[in-house]
Structure formats: structure tokens, C-alpha cells
């Protein structure tokens, strides 16, 4: 997908408008947060949330450790 995005001043910040195709491809909507990363001089935007990913790692460890207790609680 080739598309352009125009950067505009929005108050004291800069912002841009995403093409509809890009929003559909990333499955993002108005109000969603994006993770911004710079890799080799390129700006990379993803809906990936590193804080959520860490929380899921902690959950998976706990769910594995307390599997039997969680099974009993689910009854």
C-alpha cells in the first residue's frame, strides 16, 4: 500500500490524518493508541502495546501456576 500523510499543526503539537486503507490494515479506529518506534531512521507505528504485553506475560505465568485453583473457581 502506497499512501501519503500530511503533517499539520494541531495546537502546540503536530498531527496527521491516516488514510482509510491504513486504518483498516492496522485495524485502528478513532481514539486508539499506537506505539511509536524509530528503527533505522524509519518511523514505525503499530497498535502493539508493550505494557499490555508485559501484563499478559504475568497473567500467563499465574494462570499456568494456579491452573487447578482457577479451574475450581470457574465451577
Secondary structure, 3 states (H helix, E strand, C coil): CCCCCCEEEECCEEEECCCHHHHHHHCCCCCCCCEEEEECCEEEEECCCHHHHHHHHHHHHHHHHCHHHHHHHCC
